[in-house]
Amino acid sequence: MGINVAIDGPSGAGKSTLARKLAEKLKFIYVDTGALYRTIGLYALRNDIDPKDENGVIAALSDIEVEIKFIGGEQHVYLNDEDVSADIRIHEVSNYASLVSAIPAVRQFLFHMQQKMAAEHDVIMDGRDIGTVVLPNADVKIFLTASAEERATRRYEELLSRGQEVSYDQILADVIARDEQDTNRPIAPLKPAENSVIVDTTGNTFDESLALLYKTVTERLEK
């Protein structure tokens, strides 16, 4: 059984970037579970499947194969043998991912893949229900958050850097809407896990946030 660190939190809190760098420092495997749901969302988007159509999404699962590969220490996500690591990051996929992730069959579809990786490796796994559902016995549980305005600013700057034309006001509205969706969904709602440490990065630089996470995780592993 590997050492498991669970990092949960809302969209745009910096989970993926911080968890990836933290995994490098600790020499753990990084598993971005949000990328898995984004892959299902991307399939729905590409195939004109309404992400709110539960039956339509469930029917599509039989045509979907999701695979994670680690290449040069980096996680790559494959959809039916196609590397979609970049495609799943477009803004339109975010809402699709949130909606399909509320479908119990989708969560079950990906659940065993996540647990298998955690059992076989020392992992830092991030998402929205890692400490509460996927890895309830994780060695360290963190709930990473920041204000909605700061999360929207980070997302806005990230998308601009990728050449996407986006509106800050629309991204802020999307962040708030996704928080509402993720917090109030009936299956695996977004919430801090029992015994988790709340880490708020509002106002922090990236290096400050990384140092805070590293200190939090190492102190708890030592205990």
N, C-alpha and C positions, 0 to 999 in steps of 0.2 A: 504494500500500500504506500503510495507516494505521499509527500507533504502537500496539503491542499490549502491554498489561500483563495478565499472567495471575495470578490469585489463587486458590490452591487451599487446601483445609483441611477439617477435619471439621465435622459438623453442629453448629451453635450457636456457632461460633467468632467470629461477628459479621461474616462475610464480606460479606453483602448490605448491611447498614447502613453499614459502613465503606467498602466499595467504592463505594457510591452517593455518599457525601459526598466521597470522594477524587476521583471523576470530576467532581463539581461544581467542586472547587478547581482541577483541571487542565483543565477545560472539554473533557472527553472524554465519549464515550457510555458509559453503564454497561449491561452485559449480564449479567443474572442467569440463568445457565444452569440453576441449580437450579429456577427457576420453570418452565422448559420440562418438566423431568422431573416436577415436581409436577402439571403440567397433564395429562400422560399418566396419572399416578396418580389424579388426580381423576376422569378419565373412567372408569377401571377401578372406582373406588369407587362412583360414581354408577350404574354399569351392572352391579354385582354380578359383576365379573370378578375372579377370584382373581389377585392380582399375581404369585403363584408359578407360575401356569399360563402358561408361555411361549407355547404355541400359541394360547391364548385371547387373550392380549395382542397377539400378532402379528396375529391375524385382525382385531382391533379397529382397527389402525392405518389401515386403508383408510377407516374412518369418521371419522377424526380429522384436523382441520385446526388447526394451531397457528400463531399469528401474533403477532409482537411489534410494538407501535406505541409511539412516543415522543410523549407528550402533555404539553406544558409541561415538557419535560426529564425526565419520569418514564416509566419503562418500564411499559407495560400489556400483559398477556398475554391473548390471546383464544383460546378453545376453540370452534371452529365458530361464529365470529362473536359469541360471548358474552364479555364482559369478566369473567374469572374471577380477576382479580388479588387479590381479597380471599379468595375461596373456597379457593384453593390453600394458604392459610396456616393452615387449621384443623389441629389436631394429628393427626387420623386420616390425613391425606394424607401426612405425613412418612414413615411406614413404607412406604406404597404407592409413594412416589417412589423410595425406596431399592431396593425389590425390582424394580420395572420397569426401573430404570436399569441393572440387572445383565444385562438381555437385550440381546444384540448388535444385534438388529434395531431396537430402540428407539433405541439410541445412534446407529446409522446413519441412522435416520429424522430425527434432529435435528442430525446432524453438519454437513451442508452449510449449513444455516441459520446456524449459529454461525460457520463459516469465512467465509461471505459477508459478514456484518456486520463481522468483523475486517478484511477486505480493503478495505471501503469507508469505514471510519471509524477515527478514533483511539479505541480502546476500552479500558476496564477490564472484563475478563470474569472472573467468578468461578464456581467449581464445585468439582469433585473430580478432574478429569483435564484441566484446561485446559493447564497447562504440559507435561504428559506426552504428551497425545494430540491435543487440539484445536488448540492453538497451540504446537507444540514449538519454534518459532523466535521466540517472543515476545521483545520487547525487554527486558522485566523479568519475572521469575518469583518469586512470593512464596508461601510455605507458611505460612498463618495458622492459629495454633492457640491453645488454652488448655486448662486442666485440665478433665476430664469434669465435675467438681463445679461449676466456675464456669460452664461452658457450660449445664449443666442449670438452674442458678439464673437465668441470663439468659433462657432459654427459658420457664421457669416464670413469671417476672415479666412477660414479653412477653404470654403467653397470658392471664394474669390481667387485664392491662390491656385486653385485648380482650373481657373478660367471659366467658371460657371457664372452666369448672370443671375444674381439673386437680390432680393429685397430684404433688408434687415427687419423691417416691420413684419413682413410675412414670416420670416424665420422665427421671430419672437412669438408670433401667434401660433406657429406650428409647435414650438417648444412647449408652450403652455397647454395646447390641446393634447400633445402627446403625454405630458405629465398626467393630465386628467384621465386619458385612456388607460395608461399603464397603472395608475394608482387605484382605479375603480373597476378594473376588469375582474370578473368573478373567479378566473383561474390564475393562480400565482400572481397576485397583484404586487406592484412595486411597493416595498416597505422594508425598513431595516430588519435584519434577522435578529433573533434573540442572541444576546451576548456580542452583538456587533459593535464596532467602534465607529462613531460618526466622524467623518473627516470632511470639513467644509473648506474648499479651496478658493472661496471668493476673495478676490484681491491679491491672491498669491501669484508669483511668477511660476513658470513651469518647474524650474529648479527647486523652488521652495516647496512646491507641492510634492515633488518626487522625494525630497529629503524627509518630509513629514511622513509620507507613506512608508519609506524604507525604515525609519525609526520605529513607526508603529508596528510593522510586521516583525522586524527582528526582535524587538522587545518581547513580543508575545510568543514568538517561537522559542525564545530562551526560557520562558516560564514553563 
